Amino acid sequence: MKKQDLPQDESNLKSANMTEVLYVTDENDNYTTANSIGWDAKKAALEESLSLINERIEEAKQKVADNLVSPIIYFMELNKMDFQVLASYVGMWQWTVKRHAKPKKFKKLSDSTLKKYADTFGISVDELKNFDGK
């Protein structure tokens, strides 16, 4: 793609004050880099991805409110993590984190364990303990 043909369509990248670096050819057909704020196809893909992520966050929030899962699930979704990633951040086995995702087990966790989760999510232990999904 020629540098002058690089799309600069409005996208989520611009609203986040970000650009994407792409390889393009200049007027002498030499490869170089250029910044793009996006193009329509990428915008559609990003919007769809963000929509799905927001749906998952809302579902997790409702499950916490219904006492089906612990707040760990909500904050895990909010931070775009899965069990494997969260387990590595808190330094625990995945199966342990999955157990902590159950409301009964979560209520019995020590403050030191909750602090690991809270630090990972960038919140306080109190916010984690008292989040009710509402």
PEUR-V691384 format. One record per residue. N is the residue number from 1. RES is the residue in three letters. PHI is phi in whole degrees, 0 to 359 (999 if undefined). PSI is psi in whole degrees, -180 to 180 (NA if undefined). Layout:
# PEUR-V691384
[[N RES PHI PSI] [N RES PHI PSI]]
This chain:
# PEUR-V691384
[[1 MET 999 138] [2 LYS 284 148] [3 LYS 302 -41] [4 GLN 289 -16] [5 ASP 266 1] [6 LEU 296 123] [7 PRO 293 144] [8 GLN 228 50] [9 ASP 281 148] [10 GLU 300 136] [11 SER 208 -180] [12 ASN 295 -23] [13 LEU 297 -42] [14 LYS 294 -42] [15 SER 294 -22] [16 ALA 265 10] [17 ASN 54 45] [18 MET 235 157] [19 THR 227 164] [20 GLU 246 134] [21 VAL 270 127] [22 LEU 234 153] [23 TYR 274 131] [24 VAL 221 170] [25 THR 254 143] [26 ASP 271 -170] [27 GLU 295 -19] [28 ASN 260 14] [29 ASP 61 28] [30 ASN 264 142] [31 TYR 287 138] [32 THR 210 178] [33 THR 249 155] [34 ALA 211 154] [35 ASN 266 142] [36 SER 227 141] [37 ILE 270 5] [38 GLY 122 179] [39 TRP 212 167] [40 ASP 305 -44] [41 ALA 297 -44] [42 LYS 294 -38] [43 LYS 300 -45] [44 ALA 297 -42] [45 ALA 294 -43] [46 LEU 296 -43] [47 GLU 297 -41] [48 GLU 295 -44] [49 SER 298 -47] [50 LEU 296 -36] [51 SER 297 -45] [52 LEU 296 -40] [53 ILE 297 -45] [54 ASN 297 -36] [55 GLU 298 -45] [56 ARG 297 -39] [57 ILE 296 -45] [58 GLU 295 -39] [59 GLU 297 -43] [60 ALA 296 -41] [61 LYS 299 -44] [62 GLN 294 -39] [63 LYS 295 -35] [64 VAL 294 -45] [65 ALA 299 -34] [66 ASP 274 4] [67 ASN 60 35] [68 LEU 269 -28] [69 VAL 221 165] [70 SER 275 166] [71 PRO 301 -18] [72 ILE 304 -40] [73 ILE 296 -44] [74 TYR 299 -50] [75 PHE 290 -29] [76 MET 296 -46] [77 GLU 294 -43] [78 LEU 301 -35] [79 ASN 265 12] [80 LYS 56 49] [81 MET 244 164] [82 ASP 238 -179] [83 PHE 298 -39] [84 GLN 297 -46] [85 VAL 295 -47] [86 LEU 298 -43] [87 ALA 301 -40] [88 SER 291 -36] [89 TYR 293 -41] [90 VAL 271 -6] [91 GLY 72 40] [92 MET 230 166] [93 TRP 288 152] [94 GLN 301 -42] [95 TRP 296 -31] [96 THR 291 -45] [97 VAL 297 -39] [98 LYS 296 -37] [99 ARG 294 -40] [100 HIS 293 -16] [101 ALA 282 -7] [102 LYS 269 133] [103 PRO 306 -43] [104 LYS 296 -42] [105 LYS 290 -39] [106 PHE 300 -42] [107 LYS 295 -21] [108 LYS 265 0] [109 LEU 290 145] [110 SER 285 161] [111 ASP 297 -31] [112 SER 292 -37] [113 THR 290 -44] [114 LEU 298 -34] [115 LYS 296 -37] [116 LYS 300 -45] [117 TYR 293 -47] [118 ALA 300 -44] [119 ASP 298 -40] [120 THR 296 -39] [121 PHE 275 -8] [122 GLY 73 34] [123 ILE 230 177] [124 SER 271 161] [125 VAL 299 -39] [126 ASP 298 -42] [127 GLU 298 -40] [128 LEU 292 -47] [129 LYS 294 -36] [130 ASN 260 6] [131 PHE 287 126] [132 ASP 242 6] [133 GLY 82 8] [134 LYS 254 NA]]
